[in-house]
Amino acid sequence: MPKNETDSGRFSYEGLDRVIHEKARLGLLTSLVAHPKGLPFAELKRLCGLTDGNLSRHLQVLQEDGLVSIDKRFEAGRPLTTCRITTSGRKRFLDYLKVLESVVRDAEAGCAAATASPRLSGA
């Protein structure tokens, strides 16, 4: 089959942001998008199944990249850390999801084509 010049890099998915694509950070951002007012550290830890140290490190990466903001204060004499997705973080995350959706569409189309063609499906 001849290669089509328009297919060059067709499946490179440049929009899959490495900062977001890591499993734990993807979960954190999804949790924060679902809770626009933010989440306390302990609740985010519970939702994403992370340890204190892992959560802190992933939040640090996301904060350094401008995706989340972290508010540390005291409430009733106890420390309270609240994490929120930033406006630019929300936009970047939604852009990332659009690219991820194209990955899913391409994979589904490839699977459908393989299933429809006995030669491609190994039959």
Beta strands, then each sheet from edge to edge (+ up, - down):
strand 1: 39-40
strand 2: 68-75
strand 3: 78-85
sheet 1: 1+ 3- 2+
end
